[in-house]
Amino acid sequence: MLNKVSLISHRLSRRKTYTENEEGDLLESHSGTGPKLLRILNLFDLTFLGIGSTLGVGIYVLAGSVAKDLAGPAACLSFLVAAFASGLAALCYAEFGARVPKAGSAYVYSYVTVGEFIAFIIGWNLILEYLIGSASVARALSLNVDAMSNHSMSRMFTLSTPIHIPYMSAYADWLSLSVTLLMTIVLAIGVKSTSLFTNIFTILNLSVVMFVITAGAAYAKSENWTLSVNETLERESVGMGGFFPYGISGVMAGAAKCFFGFVGFDSIAAAGEEAKNPKRNIPLSIVLTLVVVLVAYVGVSVVLTLMIPYYAQDKDTPLVNAFQQVGHSWAAWIVTVGSAFGLTASLLGAMIPMPRIVYAMAKDGLLLRCLAAVHPRFKTPFTATILTGSIAAIFAMVTDLDSLVEMMSIGTLLAYTLVAVSILILRYEWNPLKRNVRLDGSLPWQREPTEASSKKSKLIIFILCLLTVIFCTLLASIQKSQVYHAGLIILLLSTAISMLGLVLYLCFLPRAIGRVYFMVPLVPLIPAISIWINMYLMFQLSLATWLRFVVWMAIGLLIYGGYGASHSTLERESVSLAAFSPEEDNSPLVNLLVMNEETY
């Protein structure tokens, strides 16, 4: 029995290793000799890929719906909170992008640090993120085109192909289907041509955003941020007026939804195998992307809520509606045309990482290996691109936009959480090839981790995550019930103090002092805060979202248990090497850590 438990534990926690060749590329011990992805994306391409992936639905749809239903004028604060959470996650992504510049994003990172099972969970969630992201952008693009046609297109689709299923679209959106399939073909032909399209459309998108902020500021009215209670009481379900009509809880619920607007920078990491000088360009492009997107979101949400009252916002096309209400239809047309370019760039950006996640998982044997095929001419993951693009097109055709946003957020938040956990594990990982005390001029307390300290850190990280779940559960229940029971408050404070104590304890454990281009500062504080914020935002999402997420995860676990675990490349290697019992330690991170020390 114990042997079976040990075998299962080994399978779930086995990890990948990489070595570095003379050109600086990371090679897997089991990598094949077939066609490889080409490194053709520079810093400019990566940054515009990130901006194009991120700056779409959040600008043209999300700002209005959050202001109308959740946060009111404080929607700008919701975007700031979401940006802060995304920024912490971005720092973790940036370090891993510098360490492991391979296709697969957080999936590969967790495979190197945490193990195969957690890597599959993250990869499966990333597939969901990009599927829904692509579908939602295509749907938003269709809504904007429909607005240009005075809603004649939606009326025609409703009459010809209605859908009478709960939580689904009212009609089959053939435009969303067609656009997504067209972008799939563009992606399959080559990432360089896709990058050119993305760069052009992103420049046009940024131009429209600047136009909205400058033109909208001319019609700003400060009284729209200070509406009286009497004005709002005349309308149903519009809060209590002022800057916080729905309270702080509304701002946080809005932040959970606004988080959707920042999903996209990880597309940079997913394209790591096609990036030039990835150890430098991936971290830089992630940071540049978040700065540009934050300024755009906050600027647009501020102008939008100053132009017209928050309760008068349109949930589908807020910018177009705002300019129409102030009497400038010509500006509304500029925004509508610009949104088509912006959402097209966002659609391309959302679809680029999707087949690369599938490609990476299939290459490792966790999904069907035929999905890892690279086209000999186009040098793209052709089969994975066609399959995922077709599924996204079907999603876009039959799914309603509102039901997509929260579902995407929960998978992304879980992936970001596990990336932060991976940073903590990596930073305290024991490297038996290095001496405990450094002799290179470091301060005397900068000791390298030992085997004992590494095991201790993993236990503390596990307890910290468990306490974070308990804390967020208690906090969410107190917020929703508005019942401040003394026992719950004491338990909440005790949990918070325990979490703080564990973080402080981690501060005194020896940490690995690697020399990579970028490393997350203030470890363990920043990863710990990232874990807490991501968990908190997850608990702000609805029960229906959690139920749909559980169904998706159940399907993934069936795939892993029925296929992935037994067909994994590492499983094949372990079977072929079963006769060996090496004396030396084969810590999975040894090659990675030593590689970074020698390289830098």
C-alpha positions as CSV (number, residue, x, y, z in Angstrom):
1,M,0.0,0.0,0.0
2,L,2.8,2.4,1.0
3,N,4.6,1.6,-2.2
4,K,1.5,2.4,-4.3
5,V,1.1,5.7,-2.5
6,S,4.8,6.5,-3.0
7,L,4.5,5.7,-6.7
8,I,1.5,7.9,-7.2
9,S,3.2,10.7,-5.3
10,H,6.3,10.4,-7.5
11,R,4.1,10.5,-10.6
12,L,2.3,13.6,-9.5
13,S,5.4,15.5,-8.5
14,R,7.9,14.5,-11.2
15,R,9.5,17.5,-12.9
16,K,11.2,18.4,-16.1
17,T,14.8,19.5,-16.5
18,Y,16.5,21.6,-19.1
19,T,20.1,22.0,-20.3
20,E,21.5,25.0,-22.2
21,N,23.3,24.7,-25.5
22,E,26.0,27.0,-26.9
23,E,23.4,29.3,-28.6
24,G,21.6,29.8,-25.2
25,D,18.6,27.8,-26.0
26,L,17.1,25.4,-23.4
27,L,16.9,21.8,-24.5
28,E,14.9,19.0,-23.0
29,S,16.6,15.7,-22.4
30,H,13.8,14.1,-24.5
31,S,13.5,16.7,-27.2
32,G,13.0,15.4,-30.7
33,T,14.7,16.3,-34.0
34,G,11.6,17.5,-35.9
35,P,10.8,21.0,-37.0
36,K,11.2,23.7,-34.3
37,L,9.5,26.9,-33.7
38,L,11.4,29.9,-35.0
39,R,12.8,32.7,-32.8
40,I,11.6,35.7,-34.8
41,L,9.8,38.0,-32.2
42,N,11.8,41.0,-30.9
43,L,11.0,43.3,-28.0
44,F,8.7,45.5,-30.1
45,D,6.8,42.5,-31.4
46,L,6.4,41.0,-27.9
47,T,5.3,44.2,-26.3
48,F,2.7,44.8,-29.0
49,L,1.6,41.2,-28.7
50,G,1.0,41.8,-25.0
51,I,-0.8,45.1,-25.5
52,G,-2.9,43.7,-28.4
53,S,-3.9,40.7,-26.3
54,T,-4.8,42.7,-23.3
55,L,-6.3,46.0,-24.5
56,G,-9.6,44.9,-26.0
57,V,-12.7,43.8,-24.2
58,G,-11.6,45.7,-21.1
59,I,-11.8,49.0,-23.0
60,Y,-14.7,48.5,-25.2
61,V,-17.1,46.5,-23.0
62,L,-15.8,45.9,-19.4
63,A,-15.5,49.5,-18.3
64,G,-19.2,50.2,-18.9
65,S,-20.5,47.0,-17.3
66,V,-18.4,47.4,-14.2
67,A,-19.4,51.0,-13.7
68,K,-23.1,50.3,-14.2
69,D,-23.5,47.2,-12.1
70,L,-20.7,46.9,-9.6
71,A,-18.5,49.9,-8.8
72,G,-20.0,53.1,-10.2
73,P,-17.5,56.0,-10.7
74,A,-15.1,53.9,-8.6
75,A,-14.6,51.6,-11.6
76,C,-11.2,53.3,-12.0
77,L,-10.2,52.0,-8.6
78,S,-11.4,48.5,-9.6
79,F,-9.1,48.6,-12.5
80,L,-6.2,49.8,-10.2
81,V,-6.8,46.8,-7.8
82,A,-7.0,44.4,-10.7
83,A,-3.8,46.0,-12.2
84,F,-2.0,45.6,-8.8
85,A,-2.9,41.9,-8.7
86,S,-1.9,41.4,-12.3
87,G,1.3,43.3,-11.7
88,L,2.4,41.0,-8.9
89,A,1.6,38.0,-11.1
90,A,3.5,39.7,-13.9
91,L,6.6,39.9,-11.8
92,C,6.5,36.2,-11.2
93,Y,5.9,35.5,-14.9
94,A,8.8,37.8,-15.8
95,E,11.3,35.8,-13.6
96,F,10.2,32.5,-15.1
97,G,10.2,34.0,-18.6
98,A,13.9,34.9,-18.0
99,R,14.7,31.4,-16.6
100,V,12.6,29.1,-18.8
101,P,12.0,30.8,-22.2
102,K,10.0,27.9,-23.7
103,A,6.5,27.7,-25.3
104,G,3.9,27.0,-22.7
105,S,4.0,29.9,-20.3
106,A,3.0,29.0,-16.7
107,Y,2.5,25.4,-17.6
108,V,6.2,24.9,-18.3
109,Y,7.2,27.0,-15.3
110,S,5.2,24.8,-12.9
111,Y,6.4,21.6,-14.6
112,V,9.9,22.6,-13.8
113,T,9.3,23.7,-10.2
114,V,6.1,22.0,-8.7
115,G,5.5,18.9,-10.7
116,E,3.6,17.2,-13.5
117,F,0.1,17.2,-11.9
118,I,0.0,20.9,-10.9
119,A,1.5,21.6,-14.4
120,F,-1.4,19.8,-16.0
121,I,-3.9,21.7,-13.9
122,I,-2.3,25.0,-14.9
123,G,-2.1,24.0,-18.5
124,W,-5.7,22.9,-18.6
125,N,-6.8,26.2,-17.0
126,L,-4.8,28.2,-19.5
127,I,-6.5,26.4,-22.4
128,L,-9.8,27.4,-20.8
129,E,-8.5,31.0,-20.4
130,Y,-7.5,31.3,-24.0
131,L,-10.6,29.5,-25.4
132,I,-12.9,31.8,-23.6
133,G,-10.7,34.8,-24.2
134,S,-10.8,34.3,-27.9
135,A,-14.5,33.6,-27.9
136,S,-15.3,36.7,-25.8
137,V,-13.2,39.0,-28.0
138,A,-14.9,37.7,-31.1
139,R,-18.3,38.2,-29.5
140,A,-17.4,41.7,-28.5
141,L,-16.2,42.4,-32.0
142,S,-19.6,41.2,-33.3
143,L,-21.5,43.4,-30.9
144,N,-19.6,46.4,-32.1
145,V,-20.3,45.6,-35.7
146,D,-23.9,45.0,-34.8
147,A,-24.1,48.5,-33.2
148,M,-22.8,50.0,-36.4
149,S,-25.7,48.3,-38.3
150,N,-28.3,49.6,-35.8
151,H,-28.7,46.0,-34.5
152,S,-30.1,44.7,-37.7
153,M,-27.5,41.9,-37.8
154,S,-28.5,40.5,-34.4
155,R,-32.2,40.7,-35.4
156,M,-31.5,38.8,-38.6
157,F,-29.5,36.1,-36.7
158,T,-32.2,35.8,-34.0
159,L,-34.9,35.2,-36.6
160,S,-32.9,32.8,-38.7
161,T,-30.9,30.8,-36.1
162,P,-32.3,31.3,-32.5
163,I,-30.9,29.5,-29.5
164,H,-33.2,28.7,-26.6
165,I,-30.8,27.4,-24.0
166,P,-30.1,29.0,-20.6
167,Y,-26.7,30.8,-20.3
168,M,-26.2,30.6,-24.0
169,S,-26.5,33.2,-26.7
170,A,-30.0,34.2,-27.9
171,Y,-28.8,33.4,-31.5
172,A,-26.0,31.7,-33.4
173,D,-23.5,34.5,-34.1
174,W,-22.2,33.6,-37.6
175,L,-20.0,36.7,-37.7
176,S,-18.1,35.6,-34.6
177,L,-17.6,32.1,-36.1
178,S,-16.3,33.5,-39.4
179,V,-13.9,36.0,-37.8
180,T,-12.4,33.4,-35.5
181,L,-11.9,30.9,-38.3
182,L,-10.3,33.5,-40.4
183,M,-7.9,34.4,-37.6
184,T,-7.2,30.7,-37.1
185,I,-6.0,30.5,-40.7
186,V,-3.8,33.6,-40.3
187,L,-2.3,32.0,-37.2
188,A,-1.6,28.7,-38.9
189,I,0.3,30.3,-41.8
190,G,2.9,31.9,-39.5
191,V,3.5,33.8,-36.3
192,K,5.5,36.6,-38.1
193,S,2.6,37.5,-40.4
194,T,0.3,37.4,-37.3
195,S,2.7,39.7,-35.4
196,L,2.6,42.2,-38.3
197,F,-1.2,42.3,-38.2
198,T,-1.2,42.6,-34.4
199,N,1.3,45.5,-34.5
200,I,-0.7,47.5,-37.1
201,F,-4.0,46.9,-35.4
202,T,-2.6,47.7,-31.9
203,I,-1.2,51.0,-33.1
204,L,-4.7,51.9,-34.4
205,N,-6.2,50.7,-31.2
206,L,-3.9,52.9,-29.1
207,S,-4.8,55.9,-31.3
208,V,-8.5,55.4,-30.6
209,V,-7.9,55.1,-26.9
210,M,-6.0,58.4,-26.9
211,F,-8.8,59.9,-28.9
212,V,-11.4,58.7,-26.4
213,I,-9.5,60.1,-23.4
214,T,-8.8,63.5,-25.0
215,A,-12.2,64.0,-26.7
216,G,-14.2,62.6,-23.8
217,A,-12.4,64.8,-21.3
218,A,-14.0,67.8,-23.0
219,Y,-17.4,66.6,-21.9
220,A,-16.5,65.6,-18.4
221,K,-18.8,66.7,-15.6
222,S,-17.6,66.4,-12.1
223,E,-21.2,66.1,-10.7
224,N,-21.4,62.6,-12.3
225,W,-19.1,61.5,-9.5
226,T,-21.1,63.1,-6.7
227,L,-24.7,62.1,-7.6
228,S,-27.0,62.6,-4.6
229,V,-28.9,59.8,-2.9
230,N,-32.3,61.2,-4.0
231,E,-31.2,61.1,-7.7
232,T,-30.3,57.4,-7.4
233,L,-33.2,56.3,-5.3
234,E,-35.5,57.2,-8.1
235,R,-34.0,54.3,-10.1
236,E,-33.9,50.7,-9.2
237,S,-30.7,48.9,-8.3
238,V,-28.2,51.7,-8.9
239,G,-26.7,52.0,-5.5
240,M,-26.7,55.0,-3.1
241,G,-24.9,57.6,-5.2
242,G,-21.6,59.3,-4.7
243,F,-18.2,58.0,-5.8
244,F,-18.9,54.6,-4.1
245,P,-22.6,53.8,-4.9
246,Y,-22.1,50.1,-4.2
247,G,-19.6,50.4,-1.4
248,I,-16.1,49.0,-1.1
249,S,-17.4,45.5,-1.7
250,G,-18.7,46.7,-5.1
251,V,-15.2,48.0,-5.9
252,M,-13.6,44.6,-5.1
253,A,-16.3,42.7,-7.0
254,G,-15.6,45.0,-9.9
255,A,-11.9,44.3,-9.5
256,A,-12.5,40.6,-9.8
257,K,-14.3,41.3,-13.1
258,C,-11.8,43.9,-14.2
259,F,-9.1,41.2,-13.8
260,F,-10.4,39.8,-17.1
261,G,-9.2,43.0,-18.7
262,F,-5.6,42.4,-17.8
263,V,-5.5,38.8,-19.0
264,G,-3.2,38.7,-22.0
265,F,0.3,39.6,-20.8
266,D,1.0,35.9,-20.3
267,S,0.6,35.5,-24.1
268,I,4.2,37.0,-24.1
269,A,5.4,34.1,-21.9
270,A,3.5,31.6,-24.0
271,A,5.5,32.7,-27.1
272,G,8.8,32.4,-25.3
273,E,10.1,29.8,-27.7
274,E,9.7,32.2,-30.6
275,A,11.2,35.2,-28.9
276,K,14.6,36.7,-29.7
277,N,16.8,37.1,-26.6
278,P,13.9,35.9,-24.4
279,K,15.7,36.2,-21.1
280,R,15.8,39.9,-21.6
281,N,12.9,40.7,-23.8
282,I,10.2,38.7,-22.1
283,P,10.5,40.5,-18.7
284,L,10.8,43.9,-20.3
285,S,7.8,43.4,-22.6
286,I,5.6,42.2,-19.8
287,V,6.4,45.3,-17.7
288,L,5.9,47.6,-20.6
289,T,2.6,46.0,-21.5
290,L,1.1,46.4,-18.0
291,V,2.1,50.0,-17.8
292,V,0.5,50.9,-21.1
293,V,-2.6,48.9,-20.4
294,L,-3.1,50.3,-16.9
295,V,-2.9,53.9,-18.1
296,A,-5.4,53.2,-20.9
297,Y,-7.9,51.4,-18.6
298,V,-7.8,54.0,-15.9
299,G,-8.0,56.9,-18.3
300,V,-11.0,55.5,-20.2
301,S,-12.9,54.5,-17.1
302,V,-12.4,58.0,-15.6
303,V,-13.5,59.8,-18.7
304,L,-16.4,57.4,-19.2
305,T,-18.0,57.9,-15.8
306,L,-17.4,61.7,-16.0
307,M,-19.1,62.0,-19.4
308,I,-22.4,60.3,-18.3
309,P,-23.8,59.0,-15.0
310,Y,-22.7,55.5,-14.1
311,Y,-26.3,54.1,-14.2
312,A,-26.7,55.4,-17.8
313,Q,-23.8,53.3,-19.1
314,D,-24.4,50.8,-21.8
315,K,-23.1,47.3,-20.9
316,D,-22.3,46.2,-24.5
317,T,-21.0,49.3,-26.2
318,P,-20.3,51.9,-23.5
319,L,-17.9,54.2,-25.4
320,V,-20.2,54.4,-28.5
321,N,-23.2,55.0,-26.2
322,A,-21.4,57.7,-24.2
323,F,-20.5,59.8,-27.3
324,Q,-24.0,59.4,-28.6
325,Q,-25.5,60.7,-25.4
326,V,-23.4,63.8,-25.5
327,G,-24.5,64.4,-29.0
328,H,-21.5,63.5,-31.1
329,S,-22.4,60.6,-33.3
330,W,-19.3,61.2,-35.5
331,A,-17.0,60.4,-32.5
332,A,-19.1,57.3,-31.8
333,W,-18.4,56.2,-35.4
334,I,-14.6,56.7,-34.9
335,V,-14.8,54.7,-31.7
336,T,-16.8,51.9,-33.4
337,V,-14.4,51.6,-36.3
338,G,-11.4,51.8,-33.9
339,S,-12.9,49.1,-31.7
340,A,-13.0,46.8,-34.7
341,F,-9.2,47.2,-35.1
342,G,-8.6,46.9,-31.4
343,L,-10.7,43.9,-30.9
344,T,-9.1,42.2,-33.9
345,A,-5.7,42.7,-32.4
346,S,-7.0,41.4,-29.1
347,L,-8.4,38.4,-30.8
348,L,-5.1,37.6,-32.6
349,G,-3.3,38.1,-29.3
350,A,-5.7,35.8,-27.4
351,M,-5.4,33.1,-30.1
352,I,-1.6,33.0,-30.4
353,P,-0.9,31.4,-26.9
354,M,-3.8,28.9,-27.1
355,P,-2.2,26.4,-29.6
356,R,1.2,26.8,-28.0
357,I,-0.1,25.6,-24.6
358,V,-1.7,22.6,-26.3
359,Y,1.6,22.1,-28.3
360,A,3.7,22.1,-25.1
361,M,1.4,19.7,-23.2
362,A,1.1,17.3,-26.2
363,K,4.9,17.4,-26.6
364,D,5.1,16.2,-23.0
365,G,2.6,13.4,-23.7
366,L,-0.1,14.9,-21.4
367,L,-2.4,15.4,-24.4
368,L,-2.4,13.5,-27.7
369,R,1.0,13.7,-29.3
370,C,-0.3,14.5,-32.7
371,L,-1.2,17.9,-31.4
372,A,2.5,18.7,-31.0
373,A,3.1,18.5,-34.8
374,V,5.0,21.5,-36.2
375,H,4.3,22.3,-39.9
376,P,7.5,21.8,-41.9
377,R,6.8,24.9,-44.0
378,F,5.1,27.4,-41.7
379,K,7.0,26.3,-38.5
380,T,3.8,26.7,-36.5
381,P,1.9,24.2,-34.3
382,F,-0.5,23.6,-37.2
383,T,-2.7,20.9,-35.9
384,A,-3.1,22.5,-32.4
385,T,-3.9,25.8,-34.1
386,I,-6.6,24.4,-36.3
387,L,-8.2,22.4,-33.5
388,T,-8.2,25.1,-30.8
389,G,-9.3,27.8,-33.3
390,S,-12.2,25.7,-34.4
391,I,-13.3,25.1,-30.8
392,A,-13.0,28.8,-30.0
393,A,-15.1,29.7,-33.1
394,I,-17.9,27.4,-31.9
395,F,-17.7,28.9,-28.4
396,A,-17.9,32.4,-29.9
397,M,-20.9,31.4,-32.0
398,V,-23.2,30.0,-29.3
399,T,-22.0,31.6,-26.0
400,D,-23.2,34.9,-24.4
401,L,-20.5,37.4,-23.6
402,D,-21.5,38.1,-20.0
403,S,-21.3,34.4,-19.1
404,L,-17.7,34.2,-20.5
405,V,-16.0,36.9,-18.5
406,E,-16.1,35.4,-15.0
407,M,-15.4,31.9,-16.2
408,M,-12.2,33.1,-17.8
409,S,-11.1,35.0,-14.7
410,I,-11.3,32.1,-12.3
411,G,-9.0,29.9,-14.4
412,T,-6.5,32.7,-14.8
413,L,-6.5,33.6,-11.1
414,L,-5.7,30.0,-10.3
415,A,-2.9,29.9,-12.8
416,Y,-1.5,33.1,-11.4
417,T,-1.7,31.7,-7.9
418,L,0.2,28.6,-8.8
419,V,2.9,30.6,-10.6
420,A,3.5,32.6,-7.4
421,V,3.7,29.4,-5.4
422,S,6.2,28.1,-7.9
423,I,8.4,31.2,-7.4
424,L,8.4,30.6,-3.6
425,I,9.4,26.9,-4.2
426,L,12.0,27.8,-6.7
427,R,13.6,30.5,-4.5
428,Y,14.0,28.1,-1.5
429,E,15.0,25.0,-3.6
430,W,18.0,23.1,-2.5
431,N,20.9,22.8,-5.0
432,P,23.3,20.1,-3.8
433,L,26.0,21.1,-6.2
434,K,26.5,24.4,-4.4
435,R,28.1,25.1,-1.1
436,N,26.0,26.3,1.8
437,V,28.1,29.5,2.3
438,R,28.9,31.7,-0.7
439,L,32.4,32.8,-1.1
440,D,31.8,35.4,-3.8
441,G,31.5,38.5,-1.7
442,S,27.9,38.1,-0.6
443,L,26.8,39.1,2.8
444,P,27.3,36.5,5.5
445,W,23.6,35.8,6.0
446,Q,23.0,35.1,2.3
447,R,23.3,31.4,2.7
448,E,22.3,28.8,0.0
449,P,19.3,26.5,0.9
450,T,20.1,23.1,2.4
451,E,18.1,19.9,2.0
452,A,16.5,20.5,5.4
453,S,15.7,24.1,4.8
454,S,14.2,23.3,1.5
455,K,11.8,20.7,3.0
456,K,10.9,23.1,5.7
457,S,10.1,25.9,3.2
458,K,7.8,23.6,1.2
459,L,5.8,22.7,4.4
460,I,5.5,26.4,5.3
461,I,4.4,27.3,1.8
462,F,1.7,24.6,1.9
463,I,0.4,25.8,5.3
464,L,0.5,29.4,4.0
465,C,-1.7,28.5,1.0
466,L,-4.1,26.6,3.2
467,L,-4.4,29.5,5.6
468,T,-4.9,31.8,2.7
469,V,-7.9,29.7,1.5
470,I,-9.4,29.7,5.0
471,F,-8.8,33.5,5.4
472,C,-10.4,34.3,2.0
473,T,-13.4,32.0,2.7
474,L,-14.0,33.7,6.0
475,L,-13.6,37.2,4.6
476,A,-15.9,36.5,1.6
477,S,-18.6,35.0,3.9
478,I,-18.5,38.0,6.3
479,Q,-18.7,40.5,3.4
480,K,-21.6,38.8,1.8
481,S,-23.6,38.1,5.0
482,Q,-22.7,41.5,6.6
483,V,-22.8,39.6,9.9
484,Y,-19.8,40.5,12.1
485,H,-19.8,37.7,14.6
486,A,-17.1,38.0,17.2
487,G,-16.0,34.4,16.8
488,L,-15.6,34.9,13.0
489,I,-13.6,38.1,13.5
490,I,-11.3,36.5,16.0
491,L,-10.7,33.5,13.7
492,L,-10.1,35.9,10.8
493,L,-7.5,37.9,12.7
494,S,-5.8,34.8,14.0
495,T,-5.5,33.4,10.5
496,A,-4.1,36.7,9.3
497,I,-1.5,36.8,12.1
498,S,-0.5,33.2,11.4
499,M,-0.1,34.0,7.7
500,L,2.1,37.0,8.5
501,G,4.2,34.9,10.9
502,L,4.8,32.2,8.2
503,V,5.9,34.9,5.7
504,L,8.3,36.3,8.3
505,Y,9.6,32.9,9.1
506,L,10.3,32.3,5.4
507,C,12.3,35.6,5.4
508,F,14.9,34.0,7.7
509,L,15.3,30.8,5.7
510,P,18.2,30.7,3.2
511,R,17.3,31.5,-0.3
512,A,18.8,30.7,-3.7
513,I,20.8,33.7,-5.0
514,G,20.6,33.1,-8.8
515,R,21.9,35.5,-11.4
516,V,19.2,35.8,-14.0
517,Y,18.2,38.9,-16.0
518,F,15.2,39.5,-13.8
519,M,14.2,38.1,-10.3
520,V,11.1,39.0,-8.3
521,P,12.1,41.5,-5.6
522,L,11.1,41.2,-1.9
523,V,10.6,37.4,-1.9
524,P,8.6,36.0,0.0
525,L,6.5,39.1,0.4
526,I,5.4,39.8,-3.2
527,P,4.6,36.2,-4.1
528,A,2.6,35.8,-0.8
529,I,0.6,39.0,-1.5
530,S,0.0,37.8,-5.0
531,I,-1.4,34.5,-3.7
532,W,-3.6,36.3,-1.2
533,I,-5.0,38.8,-3.8
534,N,-5.7,36.1,-6.4
535,M,-7.4,33.9,-3.9
536,Y,-9.5,36.8,-2.6
537,L,-10.6,37.7,-6.1
538,M,-11.5,34.1,-6.9
539,F,-13.9,34.1,-3.9
540,Q,-15.6,37.2,-5.2
541,L,-16.8,35.3,-8.2
542,S,-20.3,33.7,-8.4
543,L,-21.3,30.2,-7.4
544,A,-22.4,29.5,-11.0
545,T,-18.9,30.3,-12.1
546,W,-17.4,27.9,-9.6
547,L,-19.8,25.1,-10.6
548,R,-18.8,25.6,-14.3
549,F,-15.2,25.6,-13.3
550,V,-15.6,22.4,-11.3
551,V,-17.1,20.7,-14.4
552,W,-14.2,21.8,-16.6
553,M,-11.7,20.6,-14.0
554,A,-13.4,17.2,-13.7
555,I,-13.1,16.8,-17.5
556,G,-9.4,17.7,-17.2
557,L,-8.7,15.2,-14.4
558,L,-10.4,12.4,-16.4
559,I,-8.0,13.2,-19.3
560,Y,-5.0,13.2,-17.1
561,G,-5.9,10.1,-15.2
562,G,-7.0,8.2,-18.3
563,Y,-4.3,9.3,-20.7
564,G,-1.8,11.9,-19.6
565,A,-0.3,10.1,-16.5
566,S,0.5,6.9,-18.4
567,H,1.6,8.5,-21.7
568,S,3.7,11.3,-20.2
569,T,7.2,11.6,-21.6
570,L,8.6,11.5,-18.0
571,E,6.7,8.2,-17.5
572,R,8.3,6.7,-20.5
573,E,11.7,7.8,-19.3
574,S,11.1,6.4,-15.8
575,V,10.1,3.0,-17.3
576,S,13.1,2.8,-19.5
577,L,15.4,3.8,-16.6
578,A,13.7,1.6,-14.1
579,A,16.8,-0.6,-13.8
580,F,19.0,2.3,-12.7
581,S,19.4,3.5,-9.1
582,P,21.8,6.4,-9.3
583,E,23.6,7.3,-6.1
584,E,23.8,11.0,-6.9
585,D,20.9,13.4,-6.2
586,N,18.8,14.2,-9.3
587,S,17.1,17.3,-8.0
588,P,14.9,18.5,-10.9
589,L,16.0,22.1,-10.5
590,V,19.7,21.5,-10.4
591,N,20.3,21.9,-14.1
592,L,18.2,25.0,-14.3
593,L,19.8,26.7,-11.3
594,V,23.4,25.8,-12.2
595,M,22.7,26.9,-15.8
596,N,21.6,30.4,-14.6
597,E,24.6,30.7,-12.4
598,E,27.0,29.8,-15.1
599,T,25.3,31.9,-17.8
600,Y,25.1,35.1,-15.8
